[in-house]
Amino acid sequence: MSTPKHLPAWYDAGNPIAPTATQWATLTESERRAVCAALPIEVEHDFMSEGDAHARAVLESAEMLTNHFGGGGSGPRRFYLGKSLMVYYPGEAGFAPDLFLVFDVEDHDRNSYVVSAEGRPLDFVLEVISEGDAKKDLVRNVARYARLGIPEYFVLDLNRRRLHGFRLPPGSTVYQPLLPQLGRFTSDVLGLHLGMEGRRLRFYVGEAAVPTAREVRERIQASLDETAESLRLEAQRAETEAQRAETEAQRAETEAQRAETEAQRAETEAQRAAEAMQRVAELERRLAQLTRPEPA
């Protein structure tokens, strides 16, 4: 079988291995693109569905890291977060971690992550054990990821509700197991703490838990509900004040009408009094005339 166009002659489709650093350096740009495209995007004979709990743990971890570092390039540092994506180190067969993070690379869709093409190795890997082979993650991957130079590696064991952490000392190819402090591990790579909350993995900034997407939505909804309730109460308060003002206005109008009536009554009484006084004066004048003596 002939080698497809642009693929180097040494590339073996039956045993797909990423080119070594030396081989990569000799390739043209078209050959590099061809090799990256030819590398498989799934691990044959190494896939096992581990159920909803496994998927949820991976998804929530990705959400927390995205919320912390800022998705869509909104954070202070570029990063890429891969989930079950094939990764190829120079001269190595591919592998697909449940979750990995790489700093200082662009966040865009990828079919695989080829270290030579990206120019950056993985910074952090998380594997989740649910129904799969625990030895794969706690034995074989511990040796493999250390040999590849991945600085930090964590394993979440859902069934045992345990978290395992490993860090690579400078210049070493053997991981040093991490010990939790007050139930939490420290990730120097992420600048975060990791701990268990029941069967769930949580990331912490100090004592504050980094929220998942669902928790962010719930907080936003709670804030919206609180704002809506506050506006409703303000509307009720405004309506009550308007009703009180209307009642006061009606009372004032009633008082004004009463005052006007009283004024009219007073005016009428004054007129009556004046008329009465005039009649009295007229009577007194007539009486004076009647009682005046006749001239002699």
MIVEXSE-761412 format. One record per residue (C-alpha): residue number from 1; residue in one letter; chain; z negated, x negated, y. Coordinates in nm, 3 decimals, padded with zeros to 5 digits. Layout:
# MIVEXSE-761412
<atom resi="NUM" resn="A" chain="A" z="Z" x="X" y="Y"/>
...
# end
This chain:
# MIVEXSE-761412
<atom resi="1" resn="M" chain="A" z="00.000" x="00.000" y="00.000"/>
<atom resi="2" resn="S" chain="A" z="00.101" x="-00.141" y="00.339"/>
<atom resi="3" resn="T" chain="A" z="-00.146" x="-00.172" y="00.624"/>
<atom resi="4" resn="P" chain="A" z="-00.095" x="00.093" y="00.895"/>
<atom resi="5" resn="K" chain="A" z="00.049" x="-00.019" y="01.226"/>
<atom resi="6" resn="H" chain="A" z="-00.193" x="-00.204" y="01.459"/>
<atom resi="7" resn="L" chain="A" z="-00.454" x="-00.252" y="01.184"/>
<atom resi="8" resn="P" chain="A" z="-00.518" x="-00.618" y="01.100"/>
<atom resi="9" resn="A" chain="A" z="-00.409" x="-00.734" y="00.754"/>
<atom resi="10" resn="W" chain="A" z="-00.766" x="-00.802" y="00.642"/>
<atom resi="11" resn="Y" chain="A" z="-00.882" x="-00.443" y="00.698"/>
<atom resi="12" resn="D" chain="A" z="-00.955" x="-00.274" y="00.364"/>
<atom resi="13" resn="A" chain="A" z="-00.952" x="00.107" y="00.387"/>
<atom resi="14" resn="G" chain="A" z="-01.112" x="00.124" y="00.042"/>
<atom resi="15" resn="N" chain="A" z="-01.409" x="-00.078" y="00.164"/>
<atom resi="16" resn="P" chain="A" z="-01.436" x="-00.004" y="00.538"/>
<atom resi="17" resn="I" chain="A" z="-01.646" x="-00.273" y="00.702"/>
<atom resi="18" resn="A" chain="A" z="-01.670" x="-00.327" y="01.075"/>
<atom resi="19" resn="P" chain="A" z="-01.508" x="-00.653" y="01.185"/>
<atom resi="20" resn="T" chain="A" z="-01.736" x="-00.950" y="01.232"/>
<atom resi="21" resn="A" chain="A" z="-01.786" x="-01.088" y="01.581"/>
<atom resi="22" resn="T" chain="A" z="-01.535" x="-01.364" y="01.503"/>
<atom resi="23" resn="Q" chain="A" z="-01.276" x="-01.117" y="01.374"/>
<atom resi="24" resn="W" chain="A" z="-01.330" x="-00.884" y="01.669"/>
<atom resi="25" resn="A" chain="A" z="-01.265" x="-01.169" y="01.911"/>
<atom resi="26" resn="T" chain="A" z="-00.922" x="-01.231" y="01.756"/>
<atom resi="27" resn="L" chain="A" z="-00.804" x="-00.869" y="01.776"/>
<atom resi="28" resn="T" chain="A" z="-00.576" x="-00.727" y="02.041"/>
<atom resi="29" resn="E" chain="A" z="-00.683" x="-00.415" y="02.231"/>
<atom resi="30" resn="S" chain="A" z="-00.448" x="-00.198" y="02.022"/>
<atom resi="31" resn="E" chain="A" z="-00.589" x="-00.348" y="01.701"/>
<atom resi="32" resn="R" chain="A" z="-00.945" x="-00.286" y="01.820"/>
<atom resi="33" resn="R" chain="A" z="-00.866" x="00.077" y="01.895"/>
<atom resi="34" resn="A" chain="A" z="-00.694" x="00.111" y="01.557"/>
<atom resi="35" resn="V" chain="A" z="-00.990" x="-00.039" y="01.369"/>
<atom resi="36" resn="C" chain="A" z="-01.240" x="00.188" y="01.551"/>
<atom resi="37" resn="A" chain="A" z="-01.027" x="00.492" y="01.472"/>
<atom resi="38" resn="A" chain="A" z="-00.988" x="00.390" y="01.106"/>
<atom resi="39" resn="L" chain="A" z="-01.359" x="00.343" y="01.038"/>
<atom resi="40" resn="P" chain="A" z="-01.498" x="00.654" y="00.862"/>
<atom resi="41" resn="I" chain="A" z="-01.704" x="00.897" y="01.068"/>
<atom resi="42" resn="E" chain="A" z="-01.919" x="01.008" y="00.774"/>
<atom resi="43" resn="V" chain="A" z="-02.104" x="00.832" y="00.492"/>
<atom resi="44" resn="E" chain="A" z="-01.952" x="00.924" y="00.159"/>
<atom resi="45" resn="H" chain="A" z="-02.191" x="01.016" y="-00.124"/>
<atom resi="46" resn="D" chain="A" z="-02.486" x="00.980" y="00.115"/>
<atom resi="47" resn="F" chain="A" z="-02.516" x="01.326" y="00.264"/>
<atom resi="48" resn="M" chain="A" z="-02.790" x="01.571" y="00.179"/>
<atom resi="49" resn="S" chain="A" z="-02.873" x="01.885" y="00.371"/>
<atom resi="50" resn="E" chain="A" z="-03.243" x="01.870" y="00.456"/>
<atom resi="51" resn="G" chain="A" z="-03.283" x="02.217" y="00.604"/>
<atom resi="52" resn="D" chain="A" z="-03.377" x="02.374" y="00.933"/>
<atom resi="53" resn="A" chain="A" z="-03.706" x="02.187" y="00.981"/>
<atom resi="54" resn="H" chain="A" z="-03.522" x="01.853" y="00.966"/>
<atom resi="55" resn="A" chain="A" z="-03.250" x="01.970" y="01.207"/>
<atom resi="56" resn="R" chain="A" z="-03.507" x="02.118" y="01.445"/>
<atom resi="57" resn="A" chain="A" z="-03.711" x="01.795" y="01.450"/>
<atom resi="58" resn="V" chain="A" z="-03.403" x="01.589" y="01.536"/>
<atom resi="59" resn="L" chain="A" z="-03.285" x="01.838" y="01.799"/>
<atom resi="60" resn="E" chain="A" z="-03.626" x="01.866" y="01.968"/>
<atom resi="61" resn="S" chain="A" z="-03.664" x="01.487" y="01.977"/>
<atom resi="62" resn="A" chain="A" z="-03.321" x="01.456" y="02.137"/>
<atom resi="63" resn="E" chain="A" z="-03.410" x="01.727" y="02.391"/>
<atom resi="64" resn="M" chain="A" z="-03.735" x="01.556" y="02.488"/>
<atom resi="65" resn="L" chain="A" z="-03.565" x="01.220" y="02.538"/>
<atom resi="66" resn="T" chain="A" z="-03.284" x="01.380" y="02.736"/>
<atom resi="67" resn="N" chain="A" z="-03.531" x="01.569" y="02.955"/>
<atom resi="68" resn="H" chain="A" z="-03.729" x="01.251" y="03.018"/>
<atom resi="69" resn="F" chain="A" z="-03.444" x="01.011" y="03.089"/>
<atom resi="70" resn="G" chain="A" z="-03.221" x="01.267" y="03.262"/>
<atom resi="71" resn="G" chain="A" z="-02.920" x="01.417" y="03.089"/>
<atom resi="72" resn="G" chain="A" z="-02.571" x="01.409" y="03.236"/>
<atom resi="73" resn="G" chain="A" z="-02.628" x="01.080" y="03.416"/>
<atom resi="74" resn="S" chain="A" z="-02.899" x="01.228" y="03.640"/>
<atom resi="75" resn="G" chain="A" z="-03.158" x="00.966" y="03.544"/>
<atom resi="76" resn="P" chain="A" z="-03.210" x="00.619" y="03.691"/>
<atom resi="77" resn="R" chain="A" z="-03.069" x="00.445" y="03.383"/>
<atom resi="78" resn="R" chain="A" z="-02.757" x="00.516" y="03.179"/>
<atom resi="79" resn="F" chain="A" z="-02.811" x="00.593" y="02.812"/>
<atom resi="80" resn="Y" chain="A" z="-02.642" x="00.745" y="02.510"/>
<atom resi="81" resn="L" chain="A" z="-02.823" x="00.953" y="02.249"/>
<atom resi="82" resn="G" chain="A" z="-02.655" x="00.983" y="01.910"/>
<atom resi="83" resn="K" chain="A" z="-02.742" x="01.229" y="01.632"/>
<atom resi="84" resn="S" chain="A" z="-02.618" x="01.164" y="01.277"/>
<atom resi="85" resn="L" chain="A" z="-02.331" x="00.959" y="01.422"/>
<atom resi="86" resn="M" chain="A" z="-02.176" x="00.673" y="01.226"/>
<atom resi="87" resn="V" chain="A" z="-02.282" x="00.332" y="01.360"/>
<atom resi="88" resn="Y" chain="A" z="-02.098" x="00.008" y="01.281"/>
<atom resi="89" resn="Y" chain="A" z="-02.250" x="-00.336" y="01.335"/>
<atom resi="90" resn="P" chain="A" z="-02.023" x="-00.642" y="01.308"/>
<atom resi="91" resn="G" chain="A" z="-01.943" x="-00.721" y="00.944"/>
<atom resi="92" resn="E" chain="A" z="-02.144" x="-00.423" y="00.820"/>
<atom resi="93" resn="A" chain="A" z="-02.072" x="-00.095" y="00.647"/>
<atom resi="94" resn="G" chain="A" z="-02.147" x="00.212" y="00.855"/>
<atom resi="95" resn="F" chain="A" z="-02.470" x="00.411" y="00.857"/>
<atom resi="96" resn="A" chain="A" z="-02.571" x="00.733" y="01.035"/>
<atom resi="97" resn="P" chain="A" z="-02.927" x="00.746" y="01.175"/>
<atom resi="98" resn="D" chain="A" z="-03.076" x="01.088" y="01.241"/>
<atom resi="99" resn="L" chain="A" z="-03.125" x="00.988" y="01.603"/>
<atom resi="100" resn="F" chain="A" z="-03.062" x="00.672" y="01.801"/>
<atom resi="101" resn="L" chain="A" z="-03.068" x="00.573" y="02.165"/>
<atom resi="102" resn="V" chain="A" z="-02.877" x="00.301" y="02.348"/>
<atom resi="103" resn="F" chain="A" z="-02.941" x="00.209" y="02.710"/>
<atom resi="104" resn="D" chain="A" z="-02.684" x="00.091" y="02.964"/>
<atom resi="105" resn="V" chain="A" z="-02.380" x="00.259" y="02.808"/>
<atom resi="106" resn="E" chain="A" z="-02.184" x="00.563" y="02.922"/>
<atom resi="107" resn="D" chain="A" z="-02.283" x="00.906" y="02.795"/>
<atom resi="108" resn="H" chain="A" z="-01.962" x="01.058" y="02.658"/>
<atom resi="109" resn="D" chain="A" z="-01.842" x="01.215" y="02.333"/>
<atom resi="110" resn="R" chain="A" z="-01.790" x="00.970" y="02.049"/>
<atom resi="111" resn="N" chain="A" z="-01.670" x="00.998" y="01.688"/>
<atom resi="112" resn="S" chain="A" z="-01.859" x="00.682" y="01.596"/>
<atom resi="113" resn="Y" chain="A" z="-02.052" x="00.403" y="01.764"/>
<atom resi="114" resn="V" chain="A" z="-01.895" x="00.060" y="01.708"/>
<atom resi="115" resn="V" chain="A" z="-02.127" x="-00.206" y="01.848"/>
<atom resi="116" resn="S" chain="A" z="-01.850" x="-00.458" y="01.912"/>
<atom resi="117" resn="A" chain="A" z="-01.647" x="-00.203" y="02.108"/>
<atom resi="118" resn="E" chain="A" z="-01.947" x="-00.077" y="02.305"/>
<atom resi="119" resn="G" chain="A" z="-02.092" x="-00.417" y="02.381"/>
<atom resi="120" resn="R" chain="A" z="-02.445" x="-00.288" y="02.320"/>
<atom resi="121" resn="P" chain="A" z="-02.650" x="-00.263" y="01.996"/>
<atom resi="122" resn="L" chain="A" z="-02.895" x="00.019" y="01.927"/>
<atom resi="123" resn="D" chain="A" z="-03.227" x="00.008" y="02.114"/>
<atom resi="124" resn="F" chain="A" z="-03.421" x="00.277" y="01.927"/>
<atom resi="125" resn="V" chain="A" z="-03.381" x="00.465" y="01.598"/>
<atom resi="126" resn="L" chain="A" z="-03.564" x="00.769" y="01.461"/>
<atom resi="127" resn="E" chain="A" z="-03.527" x="00.892" y="01.104"/>
<atom resi="128" resn="V" chain="A" z="-03.674" x="01.221" y="00.983"/>
<atom resi="129" resn="I" chain="A" z="-03.790" x="01.274" y="00.623"/>
<atom resi="130" resn="S" chain="A" z="-03.788" x="01.630" y="00.500"/>
<atom resi="131" resn="E" chain="A" z="-03.637" x="01.675" y="00.155"/>
<atom resi="132" resn="G" chain="A" z="-03.451" x="01.346" y="00.124"/>
<atom resi="133" resn="D" chain="A" z="-03.534" x="01.011" y="-00.032"/>
<atom resi="134" resn="A" chain="A" z="-03.841" x="00.868" y="00.143"/>
<atom resi="135" resn="K" chain="A" z="-03.767" x="00.518" y="00.009"/>
<atom resi="136" resn="K" chain="A" z="-03.438" x="00.518" y="00.198"/>
<atom resi="137" resn="D" chain="A" z="-03.612" x="00.551" y="00.532"/>
<atom resi="138" resn="L" chain="A" z="-03.942" x="00.375" y="00.460"/>
<atom resi="139" resn="V" chain="A" z="-03.814" x="00.083" y="00.252"/>
<atom resi="140" resn="R" chain="A" z="-03.438" x="00.023" y="00.264"/>
<atom resi="141" resn="N" chain="A" z="-03.387" x="00.119" y="00.628"/>
<atom resi="142" resn="V" chain="A" z="-03.694" x="-00.079" y="00.734"/>
<atom resi="143" resn="A" chain="A" z="-03.532" x="-00.392" y="00.593"/>
<atom resi="144" resn="R" chain="A" z="-03.180" x="-00.306" y="00.712"/>
<atom resi="145" resn="Y" chain="A" z="-03.264" x="-00.209" y="01.071"/>
<atom resi="146" resn="A" chain="A" z="-03.483" x="-00.518" y="01.112"/>
<atom resi="147" resn="R" chain="A" z="-03.202" x="-00.740" y="00.981"/>
<atom resi="148" resn="L" chain="A" z="-02.963" x="-00.580" y="01.230"/>
<atom resi="149" resn="G" chain="A" z="-03.205" x="-00.654" y="01.513"/>
<atom resi="150" resn="I" chain="A" z="-03.288" x="-00.297" y="01.620"/>
<atom resi="151" resn="P" chain="A" z="-03.599" x="-00.345" y="01.840"/>
<atom resi="152" resn="E" chain="A" z="-03.789" x="-00.030" y="01.740"/>
<atom resi="153" resn="Y" chain="A" z="-03.770" x="00.207" y="01.447"/>
<atom resi="154" resn="F" chain="A" z="-03.976" x="00.521" y="01.389"/>
<atom resi="155" resn="V" chain="A" z="-03.993" x="00.749" y="01.084"/>
<atom resi="156" resn="L" chain="A" z="-04.115" x="01.108" y="01.107"/>
<atom resi="157" resn="D" chain="A" z="-04.240" x="01.239" y="00.772"/>
<atom resi="158" resn="L" chain="A" z="-04.250" x="01.617" y="00.812"/>
<atom resi="159" resn="N" chain="A" z="-04.409" x="01.698" y="00.476"/>
<atom resi="160" resn="R" chain="A" z="-04.696" x="01.452" y="00.520"/>
<atom resi="161" resn="R" chain="A" z="-04.718" x="01.513" y="00.895"/>
<atom resi="162" resn="R" chain="A" z="-04.713" x="01.141" y="00.954"/>
<atom resi="163" resn="L" chain="A" z="-04.535" x="00.910" y="01.191"/>
<atom resi="164" resn="H" chain="A" z="-04.452" x="00.549" y="01.108"/>
<atom resi="165" resn="G" chain="A" z="-04.360" x="00.296" y="01.375"/>
<atom resi="166" resn="F" chain="A" z="-04.202" x="-00.050" y="01.347"/>
<atom resi="167" resn="R" chain="A" z="-04.130" x="-00.312" y="01.611"/>
<atom resi="168" resn="L" chain="A" z="-03.930" x="-00.633" y="01.581"/>
<atom resi="169" resn="P" chain="A" z="-04.117" x="-00.939" y="01.710"/>
<atom resi="170" resn="P" chain="A" z="-03.907" x="-01.181" y="01.919"/>
<atom resi="171" resn="G" chain="A" z="-03.689" x="-01.404" y="01.702"/>
<atom resi="172" resn="S" chain="A" z="-03.785" x="-01.224" y="01.380"/>
<atom resi="173" resn="T" chain="A" z="-03.577" x="-01.022" y="01.133"/>
<atom resi="174" resn="V" chain="A" z="-03.881" x="-00.854" y="00.977"/>
<atom resi="175" resn="Y" chain="A" z="-04.049" x="-00.552" y="01.133"/>
<atom resi="176" resn="Q" chain="A" z="-04.414" x="-00.547" y="01.229"/>
<atom resi="177" resn="P" chain="A" z="-04.574" x="-00.208" y="01.150"/>
<atom resi="178" resn="L" chain="A" z="-04.729" x="-00.041" y="01.453"/>
<atom resi="179" resn="L" chain="A" z="-05.081" x="00.094" y="01.454"/>
<atom resi="180" resn="P" chain="A" z="-05.158" x="00.414" y="01.644"/>
<atom resi="181" resn="Q" chain="A" z="-05.418" x="00.416" y="01.919"/>
<atom resi="182" resn="L" chain="A" z="-05.611" x="00.743" y="01.935"/>
<atom resi="183" resn="G" chain="A" z="-05.342" x="00.900" y="01.718"/>
<atom resi="184" resn="R" chain="A" z="-05.046" x="00.783" y="01.928"/>
<atom resi="185" resn="F" chain="A" z="-04.793" x="00.506" y="01.901"/>
<atom resi="186" resn="T" chain="A" z="-04.656" x="00.316" y="02.199"/>
<atom resi="187" resn="S" chain="A" z="-04.283" x="00.257" y="02.234"/>
<atom resi="188" resn="D" chain="A" z="-04.213" x="-00.043" y="02.454"/>
<atom resi="189" resn="V" chain="A" z="-03.840" x="00.034" y="02.441"/>
<atom resi="190" resn="L" chain="A" z="-03.878" x="00.393" y="02.566"/>
<atom resi="191" resn="G" chain="A" z="-04.184" x="00.342" y="02.781"/>
<atom resi="192" resn="L" chain="A" z="-04.336" x="00.646" y="02.610"/>
<atom resi="193" resn="H" chain="A" z="-04.609" x="00.734" y="02.361"/>
<atom resi="194" resn="L" chain="A" z="-04.532" x="00.913" y="02.035"/>
<atom resi="195" resn="G" chain="A" z="-04.767" x="01.133" y="01.836"/>
<atom resi="196" resn="M" chain="A" z="-04.788" x="01.428" y="01.601"/>
<atom resi="197" resn="E" chain="A" z="-04.858" x="01.785" y="01.705"/>
<atom resi="198" resn="G" chain="A" z="-04.892" x="01.963" y="01.372"/>
<atom resi="199" resn="R" chain="A" z="-04.558" x="01.896" y="01.200"/>
<atom resi="200" resn="R" chain="A" z="-04.387" x="01.825" y="01.531"/>
<atom resi="201" resn="L" chain="A" z="-04.317" x="01.491" y="01.693"/>
<atom resi="202" resn="R" chain="A" z="-04.410" x="01.474" y="02.060"/>
<atom resi="203" resn="F" chain="A" z="-04.325" x="01.219" y="02.327"/>
<atom resi="204" resn="Y" chain="A" z="-04.579" x="01.162" y="02.602"/>
<atom resi="205" resn="V" chain="A" z="-04.578" x="01.015" y="02.951"/>
<atom resi="206" resn="G" chain="A" z="-04.940" x="00.915" y="02.979"/>
<atom resi="207" resn="E" chain="A" z="-05.126" x="01.230" y="02.871"/>
<atom resi="208" resn="A" chain="A" z="-04.844" x="01.468" y="02.964"/>
<atom resi="209" resn="A" chain="A" z="-04.616" x="01.591" y="02.685"/>
<atom resi="210" resn="V" chain="A" z="-04.242" x="01.562" y="02.748"/>
<atom resi="211" resn="P" chain="A" z="-04.104" x="01.919" y="02.713"/>
<atom resi="212" resn="T" chain="A" z="-03.831" x="02.037" y="02.480"/>
<atom resi="213" resn="A" chain="A" z="-03.539" x="02.243" y="02.611"/>
<atom resi="214" resn="R" chain="A" z="-03.710" x="02.564" y="02.494"/>
<atom resi="215" resn="E" chain="A" z="-04.029" x="02.468" y="02.676"/>
<atom resi="216" resn="V" chain="A" z="-03.833" x="02.389" y="02.990"/>
<atom resi="217" resn="R" chain="A" z="-03.668" x="02.731" y="02.970"/>
<atom resi="218" resn="E" chain="A" z="-04.007" x="02.896" y="02.914"/>
<atom resi="219" resn="R" chain="A" z="-04.154" x="02.714" y="03.214"/>
<atom resi="220" resn="I" chain="A" z="-03.859" x="02.814" y="03.431"/>
<atom resi="221" resn="Q" chain="A" z="-03.885" x="03.173" y="03.307"/>
<atom resi="222" resn="A" chain="A" z="-04.261" x="03.175" y="03.369"/>
<atom resi="223" resn="S" chain="A" z="-04.200" x="03.041" y="03.720"/>
<atom resi="224" resn="L" chain="A" z="-03.933" x="03.305" y="03.781"/>
<atom resi="225" resn="D" chain="A" z="-04.163" x="03.576" y="03.645"/>
<atom resi="226" resn="E" chain="A" z="-04.445" x="03.451" y="03.867"/>
<atom resi="227" resn="T" chain="A" z="-04.214" x="03.446" y="04.169"/>
<atom resi="228" resn="A" chain="A" z="-04.084" x="03.795" y="04.086"/>
<atom resi="229" resn="E" chain="A" z="-04.441" x="03.926" y="04.049"/>
<atom resi="230" resn="S" chain="A" z="-04.538" x="03.764" y="04.378"/>
<atom resi="231" resn="L" chain="A" z="-04.238" x="03.923" y="04.549"/>
<atom resi="232" resn="R" chain="A" z="-04.321" x="04.259" y="04.390"/>
<atom resi="233" resn="L" chain="A" z="-04.679" x="04.238" y="04.518"/>
<atom resi="234" resn="E" chain="A" z="-04.553" x="04.136" y="04.861"/>
<atom resi="235" resn="A" chain="A" z="-04.315" x="04.432" y="04.859"/>
<atom resi="236" resn="Q" chain="A" z="-04.600" x="04.664" y="04.759"/>
<atom resi="237" resn="R" chain="A" z="-04.820" x="04.514" y="05.030"/>
<atom resi="238" resn="A" chain="A" z="-04.543" x="04.556" y="05.287"/>
<atom resi="239" resn="E" chain="A" z="-04.484" x="04.915" y="05.176"/>
<atom resi="240" resn="T" chain="A" z="-04.858" x="04.988" y="05.201"/>
<atom resi="241" resn="E" chain="A" z="-04.868" x="04.835" y="05.548"/>
<atom resi="242" resn="A" chain="A" z="-04.563" x="05.040" y="05.649"/>
<atom resi="243" resn="Q" chain="A" z="-04.727" x="05.356" y="05.521"/>
<atom resi="244" resn="R" chain="A" z="-05.050" x="05.266" y="05.704"/>
<atom resi="245" resn="A" chain="A" z="-04.854" x="05.200" y="06.022"/>
<atom resi="246" resn="E" chain="A" z="-04.672" x="05.531" y="05.984"/>
<atom resi="247" resn="T" chain="A" z="-05.006" x="05.710" y="05.930"/>
<atom resi="248" resn="E" chain="A" z="-05.150" x="05.537" y="06.238"/>
<atom resi="249" resn="A" chain="A" z="-04.842" x="05.634" y="06.435"/>
<atom resi="250" resn="Q" chain="A" z="-04.874" x="05.994" y="06.322"/>
<atom resi="251" resn="R" chain="A" z="-05.246" x="05.989" y="06.409"/>
<atom resi="252" resn="A" chain="A" z="-05.165" x="05.841" y="06.748"/>
<atom resi="253" resn="E" chain="A" z="-04.901" x="06.105" y="06.803"/>
<atom resi="254" resn="T" chain="A" z="-05.150" x="06.376" y="06.703"/>
<atom resi="255" resn="E" chain="A" z="-05.409" x="06.228" y="06.938"/>
<atom resi="256" resn="A" chain="A" z="-05.152" x="06.217" y="07.216"/>
<atom resi="257" resn="Q" chain="A" z="-05.060" x="06.577" y="07.155"/>
<atom resi="258" resn="R" chain="A" z="-05.431" x="06.673" y="07.154"/>
<atom resi="259" resn="A" chain="A" z="-05.486" x="06.480" y="07.476"/>
<atom resi="260" resn="E" chain="A" z="-05.186" x="06.651" y="07.632"/>
<atom resi="261" resn="T" chain="A" z="-05.322" x="06.990" y="07.523"/>
<atom resi="262" resn="E" chain="A" z="-05.664" x="06.904" y="07.663"/>
<atom resi="263" resn="A" chain="A" z="-05.504" x="06.794" y="07.988"/>
<atom resi="264" resn="Q" chain="A" z="-05.309" x="07.117" y="08.011"/>
<atom resi="265" resn="R" chain="A" z="-05.626" x="07.314" y="07.936"/>
<atom resi="266" resn="A" chain="A" z="-05.816" x="07.120" y="08.202"/>
<atom resi="267" resn="E" chain="A" z="-05.538" x="07.182" y="08.449"/>
<atom resi="268" resn="T" chain="A" z="-05.544" x="07.554" y="08.369"/>
<atom resi="269" resn="E" chain="A" z="-05.922" x="07.563" y="08.407"/>
<atom resi="270" resn="A" chain="A" z="-05.895" x="07.382" y="08.737"/>
<atom resi="271" resn="Q" chain="A" z="-05.641" x="07.633" y="08.859"/>
<atom resi="272" resn="R" chain="A" z="-05.866" x="07.918" y="08.749"/>
<atom resi="273" resn="A" chain="A" z="-06.162" x="07.758" y="08.924"/>
<atom resi="274" resn="A" chain="A" z="-05.959" x="07.715" y="09.242"/>
<atom resi="275" resn="E" chain="A" z="-05.844" x="08.076" y="09.229"/>
<atom resi="276" resn="A" chain="A" z="-06.204" x="08.190" y="09.168"/>
<atom resi="277" resn="M" chain="A" z="-06.325" x="07.990" y="09.466"/>
<atom resi="278" resn="Q" chain="A" z="-06.055" x="08.142" y="09.680"/>
<atom resi="279" resn="R" chain="A" z="-06.162" x="08.491" y="09.575"/>
<atom resi="280" resn="V" chain="A" z="-06.526" x="08.407" y="09.648"/>
<atom resi="281" resn="A" chain="A" z="-06.430" x="08.278" y="09.991"/>
<atom resi="282" resn="E" chain="A" z="-06.229" x="08.593" y="10.059"/>
<atom resi="283" resn="L" chain="A" z="-06.520" x="08.811" y="09.950"/>
<atom resi="284" resn="E" chain="A" z="-06.761" x="08.614" y="10.171"/>
<atom resi="285" resn="R" chain="A" z="-06.525" x="08.653" y="10.468"/>
<atom resi="286" resn="R" chain="A" z="-06.502" x="09.029" y="10.418"/>
<atom resi="287" resn="L" chain="A" z="-06.874" x="09.056" y="10.370"/>
<atom resi="288" resn="A" chain="A" z="-06.927" x="08.868" y="10.693"/>
<atom resi="289" resn="Q" chain="A" z="-06.699" x="09.108" y="10.873"/>
<atom resi="290" resn="L" chain="A" z="-06.883" x="09.410" y="10.735"/>
<atom resi="291" resn="T" chain="A" z="-07.221" x="09.284" y="10.830"/>
<atom resi="292" resn="R" chain="A" z="-07.124" x="09.169" y="11.181"/>
<atom resi="293" resn="P" chain="A" z="-07.315" x="09.386" y="11.445"/>
<atom resi="294" resn="E" chain="A" z="-07.123" x="09.619" y="11.679"/>
<atom resi="295" resn="P" chain="A" z="-07.092" x="09.499" y="12.036"/>
<atom resi="296" resn="A" chain="A" z="-07.328" x="09.682" y="12.293"/>
# end
